[in-house]
Amino acid sequence: MFSRLATGLLAFALAGCIADPEPFKPTDIARIALSAASNESWVATYVLPEPASELIFARQPDDSRTQDWKGGPGYEVVQVDGVERIRRTDGQPFTEALVYMPPLYRSLPKDYGPFSPFGDGGLLAHTGRFFACPAECPSNATWQMSLGAPNRTILAAGKRFRDEARWTDTADGQNIYVGQSAPTETPDFLAVIDAALPEAIRTQLSQQMPHFMHLFAEHLGELPERPMLFASYDLAHKKGMGRQGGTLPGQVFVHFYGSGWTAQMAAPGFTEQLAWHFAHEAAHLYQHQVFTDTSRGAGIHEGGAEAMAAIALSLDGRADVVKQHVGALADKCRKLLGSRTIQAALTESDFDVAYACGIQVNLAIDADLRARFPDKDGLFAVWRRYIARVGNRTAVEADFFAAIADVGGADLASRIETMVSMPNPVLPAAQLPTQAGSASW
């Protein structure tokens, strides 16, 4: 049975390959041809520019590929020394390898879900899950990607395709959609919202996201491409219940999985929770991929998105609900810290502190600036300066404090540094704006 299945999938993969691939460029690691073979299995064919003894996956959250993925005839997916890789069973070098996997959702540690099924039959797939290199992947690595999905719509690289698609991918990859649903297209964004979601939730998402995106674009700068929104709803998921959301460049997405969501979505307060979630994720988009590579910097990145969500929802007439939530987060921050400083807790990778305490820091900046410059846009001005200061490089914590000083003066920067570096920090009551303020300083 195993060999017949493998042979059938191999035939499908070869039949679905897109003809006439481009020549390899210097940065290309491999061609990865994906075939959406069925609802039960996808196939990935790797073609290399030169022989290699193995392919090491770029993203290594756990060992789940060794559980889900199967090598084609003569190949295997294994974990050696904690690292997942593809290799031949006889150990010989190769220039082409085939693997297949079920398109199932998994909650991966600190990574994006590999596949997110839609209740209406569609599917979202994270391309970064497939990236692999013969050795450690260089920072400028690219992959020539293709996908065959007969009689289905494909959304990839910001474009809409039918039956097959081809694009070049890099960095963290992207989410690609495969299914029958026609995306909703507006001048502001392109969205695929699962038809299986309750109508009230679908309406909320389609109405709120343009509002958030307009606000953040006005104050933090337009995105280089029209953003994409994906919302999937998989009640058929068997192993528990949860929600995973996130952003990739130009993309916001959320996946609800498990049967318990039917009651959860009808519960009081759910619409406010969902609004906060999407405002937070939209804010991440407009942070323009500026973040540090240390755990201490998470308070800037996540705390900033939380504060921007609070501001957006306050301006949307929800200030009372927002104040209650910010107050609850302040209590949570104090409990999480104990006798630690915010910086110490973040250094210890206490990630909840990035949200619960980070929002307090960012809102304190906003309140100070708006009190002194009531016609200006507070925290957004600091973030504009921070984004401009960092440019295309990786940020460091000092960049954020320099941006605070540039906009609000050295005294404000010093007070914020004290707030994050002293035990038992004073967390001022939230002062939420009633108007967005001018983006001109």
C-alpha positions as CSV (number, residue, x, y, z in Angstrom):
1,M,0.0,0.0,0.0
2,F,2.8,2.4,0.9
3,S,4.6,1.9,-2.4
4,R,1.4,2.3,-4.4
5,L,0.6,5.5,-2.7
6,A,4.1,6.9,-3.1
7,T,4.1,5.9,-6.8
8,G,0.7,7.6,-7.3
9,L,1.8,10.8,-5.6
10,L,5.0,10.8,-7.6
11,A,3.1,10.6,-10.8
12,F,0.8,13.4,-9.7
13,A,3.8,15.6,-8.7
14,L,5.5,15.1,-12.1
15,A,2.3,15.7,-14.0
16,G,1.7,18.9,-12.0
17,C,5.2,20.4,-12.4
18,I,5.2,23.7,-14.2
19,A,7.2,23.5,-17.4
20,D,10.3,25.6,-18.4
21,P,11.7,26.7,-15.0
22,E,14.0,29.7,-14.9
23,P,17.7,29.1,-14.8
24,F,19.2,29.1,-11.3
25,K,20.3,32.5,-10.0
26,P,23.4,32.8,-7.7
27,T,21.2,33.1,-4.6
28,D,18.8,30.2,-5.5
29,I,19.2,27.3,-3.2
30,A,16.7,25.0,-4.9
31,R,13.5,24.8,-6.9
32,I,10.6,23.6,-4.8
33,A,7.7,22.3,-6.8
34,L,4.6,21.8,-4.6
35,S,1.6,19.8,-5.7
36,A,-1.7,20.0,-3.9
37,A,-2.2,16.3,-4.7
38,S,-5.4,15.9,-2.6
39,N,-7.1,16.9,0.6
40,E,-5.0,14.2,2.3
41,S,-1.6,14.8,0.8
42,W,0.7,17.4,-0.7
43,V,4.0,16.6,-2.5
44,A,7.2,18.7,-2.5
45,T,9.9,18.0,-5.1
46,Y,13.3,19.6,-4.5
47,V,15.7,20.2,-7.4
48,L,19.2,21.4,-6.6
49,P,21.7,23.2,-8.9
50,E,24.4,20.8,-7.7
51,P,24.6,17.5,-5.8
52,A,24.2,17.6,-2.0
53,S,24.4,14.9,0.7
54,E,21.4,16.3,2.5
55,L,19.0,19.2,2.8
56,I,18.7,20.9,6.2
57,F,15.4,22.7,6.9
58,A,15.8,26.4,7.5
59,R,13.1,26.4,10.3
60,Q,13.5,23.9,13.2
61,P,10.7,24.4,15.7
62,D,10.5,20.7,16.7
63,D,10.6,17.2,15.2
64,S,7.1,17.2,13.7
65,R,8.3,16.8,10.1
66,T,9.7,13.4,11.0
67,Q,6.3,12.4,12.2
68,D,4.2,13.9,9.3
69,W,6.5,13.9,6.3
70,K,7.5,10.8,4.3
71,G,10.3,10.5,1.8
72,G,9.7,9.3,-1.7
73,P,11.3,6.0,-2.8
74,G,14.9,6.0,-1.6
75,Y,14.6,9.1,0.6
76,E,13.9,9.8,4.3
77,V,13.1,12.7,6.6
78,V,15.1,12.3,9.8
79,Q,16.3,14.3,12.8
80,V,20.0,14.1,13.6
81,D,21.5,16.0,16.5
82,G,18.3,17.9,16.9
83,V,18.1,19.0,13.3
84,E,15.6,17.8,10.7
85,R,16.8,17.0,7.2
86,I,16.1,15.2,4.0
87,R,18.6,12.6,2.8
88,R,18.9,9.5,0.7
89,T,18.6,6.2,2.5
90,D,21.9,5.0,1.0
91,G,23.7,8.2,2.0
92,Q,24.6,9.1,-1.6
93,P,24.5,12.8,-2.9
94,F,21.5,13.8,-4.9
95,T,20.1,16.7,-7.0
96,E,16.4,15.8,-6.7
97,A,14.3,14.7,-3.8
98,L,10.6,14.1,-3.3
99,V,8.7,14.2,0.0
100,Y,5.0,14.2,0.8
101,M,3.0,15.3,3.8
102,P,-0.6,15.6,5.0
103,P,-1.9,19.2,4.9
104,L,-2.7,19.3,8.6
105,Y,-2.5,22.1,11.2
106,R,0.1,21.8,13.9
107,S,0.8,24.3,16.7
108,L,4.5,24.7,16.4
109,P,6.7,26.3,19.1
110,K,7.4,29.9,18.2
111,D,6.6,29.3,14.5
112,Y,3.8,29.6,12.0
113,G,1.3,26.7,11.5
114,P,2.5,24.6,8.5
115,F,-1.1,24.3,7.1
116,S,-4.3,26.0,8.2
117,P,-7.4,24.2,6.8
118,F,-10.5,26.3,6.0
119,G,-13.9,25.0,6.9
120,D,-15.1,25.7,3.4
121,G,-12.4,23.4,1.9
122,G,-9.7,25.9,1.3
123,L,-6.2,25.8,2.8
124,L,-3.4,28.1,3.8
125,A,0.2,26.9,3.7
126,H,3.3,28.5,5.1
127,T,6.1,28.3,2.4
128,G,8.9,28.8,5.0
129,R,8.1,25.3,6.3
130,F,9.5,23.9,3.0
131,F,12.7,26.0,2.9
132,A,15.9,23.8,3.1
133,C,19.6,24.2,2.2
134,P,22.5,21.8,1.9
135,A,24.1,23.6,4.9
136,E,23.1,26.5,7.0
137,C,20.9,28.8,4.9
138,P,22.5,32.2,4.0
139,S,20.6,35.3,4.9
140,N,20.1,36.1,1.2
141,A,18.9,32.6,0.2
142,T,16.1,32.4,-2.4
143,W,14.0,29.5,-3.6
144,Q,12.2,29.1,-6.9
145,M,8.7,28.0,-5.9
146,S,5.9,26.6,-7.9
147,L,2.5,25.2,-7.0
148,G,0.1,23.0,-9.0
149,A,-3.5,23.0,-7.8
150,P,-5.9,22.0,-10.6
151,N,-9.2,23.8,-10.7
152,R,-8.4,25.9,-7.7
153,T,-7.6,29.5,-7.0
154,I,-4.1,30.2,-5.7
155,L,-3.0,33.4,-3.9
156,A,0.8,33.7,-3.7
157,A,3.3,36.6,-3.8
158,G,0.5,39.1,-3.7
159,K,-1.1,37.8,-6.9
160,R,-4.1,35.7,-7.8
161,F,-3.6,32.6,-10.0
162,R,-5.7,29.7,-11.3
163,D,-4.5,26.1,-11.4
164,E,-0.7,26.9,-11.1
165,A,1.6,29.5,-9.8
166,R,5.3,30.3,-9.8
167,W,7.2,32.9,-7.7
168,T,10.5,33.4,-5.9
169,D,10.5,33.2,-2.1
170,T,12.9,34.2,0.6
171,A,13.4,35.1,4.3
172,D,10.5,33.8,6.5
173,G,8.4,32.9,3.5
174,Q,4.7,33.7,3.1
175,N,1.3,32.2,3.5
176,I,-0.2,30.9,0.2
177,Y,-3.9,30.2,-0.2
178,V,-5.4,27.3,-2.2
179,G,-9.1,26.8,-2.6
180,Q,-12.3,27.6,-4.4
181,S,-13.2,30.9,-2.6
182,A,-12.9,34.1,-4.5
183,P,-11.0,36.6,-2.5
184,T,-12.5,39.9,-1.5
185,E,-10.6,42.7,-3.2
186,T,-10.7,46.4,-2.2
187,P,-8.2,49.2,-2.8
188,D,-7.0,48.6,0.8
189,F,-6.5,44.9,1.0
190,L,-7.2,41.5,-0.4
191,A,-9.0,39.1,2.0
192,V,-10.0,35.4,2.2
193,I,-12.4,35.0,5.1
194,D,-13.6,31.5,5.6
195,A,-17.2,31.0,4.5
196,A,-17.6,28.6,7.5
197,L,-17.1,31.5,10.0
198,P,-20.3,32.9,11.5
199,E,-21.7,35.8,9.4
200,A,-21.3,38.3,12.3
201,I,-17.6,37.5,12.6
202,R,-17.1,37.7,8.8
203,T,-18.8,41.1,8.8
204,Q,-16.8,42.4,11.7
205,L,-13.5,41.4,10.1
206,S,-14.4,43.0,6.7
207,Q,-15.4,46.2,8.4
208,Q,-12.8,46.7,11.0
209,M,-9.6,45.7,9.1
210,P,-9.8,48.6,6.6
211,H,-10.3,51.0,9.5
212,F,-7.2,49.8,11.3
213,M,-5.1,49.7,8.2
214,H,-6.1,53.3,7.2
215,L,-5.2,54.5,10.7
216,F,-1.8,52.8,10.8
217,A,-1.0,53.7,7.2
218,E,-1.6,57.3,7.9
219,H,0.6,57.4,11.0
220,L,3.3,54.8,10.2
221,G,3.5,54.9,6.4
222,E,2.0,52.9,3.6
223,L,3.0,49.3,3.0
224,P,4.9,48.6,-0.3
225,E,2.2,46.3,-1.5
226,R,-1.5,45.8,-0.8
227,P,-1.8,43.7,2.4
228,M,-3.6,40.4,2.5
229,L,-5.9,39.1,5.3
230,F,-6.7,35.4,5.9
231,A,-9.1,34.0,8.5
232,S,-9.7,30.3,8.6
233,Y,-12.0,28.2,10.8
234,D,-11.5,24.5,11.2
235,L,-14.1,22.9,13.5
236,A,-13.1,19.5,12.4
237,H,-9.7,19.7,14.1
238,K,-9.5,16.8,16.5
239,K,-6.7,17.6,18.9
240,G,-7.9,20.4,21.2
241,M,-8.9,23.9,20.5
242,G,-7.0,27.1,20.0
243,R,-6.3,30.2,17.9
244,Q,-3.1,31.2,16.2
245,G,-2.6,34.5,14.6
246,G,0.3,36.4,13.2
247,T,1.9,38.5,10.5
248,L,4.3,38.0,7.6
249,P,5.4,40.8,5.3
250,G,2.1,42.2,3.9
251,Q,0.0,39.5,5.5
252,V,-2.3,39.2,8.5
253,F,-3.8,35.9,9.4
254,V,-5.7,34.0,12.1
255,H,-6.6,30.4,12.4
256,F,-9.4,29.1,14.7
257,Y,-9.3,25.3,15.3
258,G,-11.4,22.9,17.3
259,S,-15.1,22.5,17.8
260,G,-15.3,24.6,20.9
261,W,-15.3,27.8,18.9
262,T,-19.0,27.6,18.1
263,A,-19.9,28.5,21.7
264,Q,-16.9,30.7,22.2
265,M,-17.8,33.0,19.3
266,A,-21.3,33.5,20.7
267,A,-20.0,34.4,24.1
268,P,-20.3,38.0,25.5
269,G,-17.1,40.0,24.8
270,F,-15.8,37.8,22.0
271,T,-16.2,40.5,19.4
272,E,-14.1,42.9,21.5
273,Q,-11.4,40.2,21.9
274,L,-11.3,39.6,18.2
275,A,-11.2,43.3,17.4
276,W,-8.2,43.7,19.7
277,H,-6.5,40.7,18.2
278,F,-6.8,42.0,14.6
279,A,-5.8,45.6,15.6
280,H,-2.7,44.1,17.3
281,E,-1.8,42.1,14.2
282,A,-2.5,45.0,11.8
283,A,-0.2,47.1,13.9
284,H,2.6,44.6,13.4
285,L,2.2,44.9,9.7
286,Y,2.8,48.7,9.9
287,Q,5.8,48.3,12.2
288,H,7.5,47.6,8.8
289,Q,9.4,44.5,10.0
290,V,11.5,46.5,12.5
291,F,12.4,44.5,15.5
292,T,15.4,43.4,17.6
293,D,16.8,39.9,17.7
294,T,16.9,39.8,21.5
295,S,14.2,38.8,24.0
296,R,14.5,42.2,25.7
297,G,13.3,43.9,22.5
298,A,10.1,42.0,22.5
299,G,8.6,44.6,24.9
300,I,9.1,47.2,22.2
301,H,7.7,45.1,19.3
302,E,4.8,43.4,21.1
303,G,4.1,46.2,23.6
304,G,4.0,48.7,20.7
305,A,1.5,46.6,18.8
306,E,-0.6,46.2,22.0
307,A,-0.5,50.0,22.6
308,M,-1.5,50.7,19.0
309,A,-4.4,48.3,19.3
310,A,-5.5,50.2,22.4
311,I,-5.3,53.5,20.6
312,A,-7.1,52.3,17.5
313,L,-10.0,50.8,19.5
314,S,-10.2,53.9,21.7
315,L,-10.5,56.1,18.6
316,D,-13.2,53.6,17.4
317,G,-15.4,54.5,20.4
318,R,-14.4,51.6,22.7
319,A,-12.3,53.5,25.3
320,D,-14.2,52.2,28.3
321,V,-13.6,48.6,27.3
322,V,-10.0,49.4,26.4
323,K,-9.3,51.0,29.8
324,Q,-10.6,47.9,31.6
325,H,-8.4,45.7,29.6
326,V,-5.3,47.9,30.0
327,G,-5.9,47.9,33.7
328,A,-6.1,44.2,33.8
329,L,-2.9,43.9,31.9
330,A,-1.2,46.3,34.4
331,D,-2.3,44.0,37.3
332,K,-0.9,41.0,35.3
333,C,2.3,42.9,34.7
334,R,2.9,43.5,38.4
335,K,2.2,39.8,39.2
336,L,4.5,38.6,36.5
337,L,7.3,40.8,37.5
338,G,7.4,40.2,41.2
339,S,10.6,41.8,42.3
340,R,12.2,41.7,38.8
341,T,12.6,44.6,36.5
342,I,10.9,44.6,33.1
343,Q,14.2,44.2,31.3
344,A,15.3,41.4,33.6
345,A,12.0,39.5,33.0
346,L,12.3,39.9,29.3
347,T,16.0,38.7,29.4
348,E,14.7,35.6,31.0
349,S,12.3,35.2,28.1
350,D,9.1,35.7,30.1
351,F,7.3,36.5,27.0
352,D,4.0,37.4,28.6
353,V,5.8,40.4,30.1
354,A,6.4,41.8,26.6
355,Y,2.6,42.1,26.2
356,A,1.4,42.9,29.7
357,C,4.2,45.3,30.6
358,G,5.2,46.4,27.1
359,I,1.8,48.0,26.6
360,Q,2.2,50.0,29.8
361,V,5.6,51.4,28.6
362,N,4.3,52.3,25.2
363,L,1.1,53.9,26.5
364,A,3.2,55.9,29.0
365,I,5.2,57.3,26.1
366,D,2.0,58.2,24.2
367,A,0.4,59.9,27.2
368,D,3.4,62.0,27.9
369,L,3.7,63.2,24.3
370,R,0.0,63.9,23.9
371,A,-0.1,65.9,27.1
372,R,2.7,68.2,25.9
373,F,1.8,68.2,22.2
374,P,-2.0,67.7,22.2
375,D,-2.4,68.2,18.4
376,K,0.2,65.5,17.6
377,D,0.0,61.8,17.3
378,G,2.1,60.7,20.3
379,L,3.5,57.1,20.2
380,F,3.1,57.0,16.4
381,A,5.7,59.7,16.1
382,V,8.2,57.7,18.1
383,W,7.6,54.7,16.0
384,R,8.0,56.6,12.8
385,R,11.3,57.9,14.0
386,Y,12.3,54.4,15.2
387,I,11.4,52.8,11.8
388,A,13.3,55.5,9.9
389,R,16.3,55.2,12.2
390,V,16.6,51.4,11.8
391,G,15.9,51.2,8.0
392,N,16.7,47.7,6.7
393,R,19.0,46.6,9.5
394,T,18.2,44.7,12.7
395,A,17.2,47.1,15.5
396,V,18.8,47.3,18.9
397,E,17.1,48.5,22.1
398,A,19.1,51.7,22.0
399,D,17.5,52.7,18.7
400,F,14.1,52.9,20.4
401,F,15.3,55.0,23.3
402,A,17.1,57.3,20.8
403,A,13.8,57.6,18.9
404,I,12.0,58.6,22.1
405,A,14.6,61.2,22.8
406,D,14.4,62.6,19.2
407,V,10.7,63.1,19.5
408,G,10.1,63.7,23.2
409,G,13.4,64.8,24.6
410,A,16.2,63.2,26.7
411,D,14.1,63.5,29.9
412,L,11.3,61.4,28.6
413,A,13.8,58.8,27.3
414,S,15.5,58.7,30.7
415,R,12.2,58.2,32.5
416,I,11.2,55.4,30.2
417,E,14.6,53.7,30.7
418,T,14.1,54.0,34.5
419,M,10.6,52.5,34.1
420,V,12.0,49.3,32.4
421,S,15.2,49.0,34.5
422,M,13.9,49.5,38.1
423,P,12.1,47.0,40.3
424,N,8.4,47.7,41.0
425,P,8.0,50.2,38.2
426,V,5.2,52.8,38.5
427,L,2.5,51.9,35.9
428,P,0.5,55.0,35.3
429,A,-3.3,54.7,34.7
430,A,-4.0,54.6,31.0
431,Q,-4.6,57.9,29.4
432,L,-6.2,57.1,26.0
433,P,-6.5,59.6,23.2
434,T,-9.8,60.9,21.8
435,Q,-8.3,62.0,18.5
436,A,-5.6,60.5,16.3
437,G,-3.6,63.7,16.1
438,S,-1.4,65.0,13.3
439,A,1.4,63.0,11.9
440,S,3.4,66.1,11.1
441,W,6.1,67.1,13.7
